[in-house]
Amino acid sequence: MNVDRFIGIPYDARHMDCADLALLVQSELFGREVLLAGKRPRPLREEAQAKAIHAYTQQLAVPVAQPLNGDAVLMREAGQALAGHVGTYLFLNYAPMVLHSSHALGSSVLHRVQDLPGYGLQIEGYYRWK
């Protein structure tokens, strides 16, 4: 599985945030068309973004205990009450990884799951796309 094309994509709050990256990866890497219901809100404040992602999670995915390649990873940023950051789970080079993007990182990156706390991220759960 070649994910290089998805690493280093510049973050843009209006056009390529963490959810946009997750949808792009689902489409191009896994052949899944995941559509957000209605007009997707583009909240710029972290708390508002967390509420929007939380609401979409129940519509689009179901929680799973053991993730598989392509599953969604819902994360909470340090200091946030709700998980408002999403990535894609990948098992690469014998390690669990998350492909994600954020304003703090500036672009899309691939991190080992064990390294996420060092970036202020805590996994809330893994989800299988419906």
Order of alpha helices (4+ residues) and beta strands (2+ residues): alpha-alpha-beta-beta-beta-beta-beta-beta
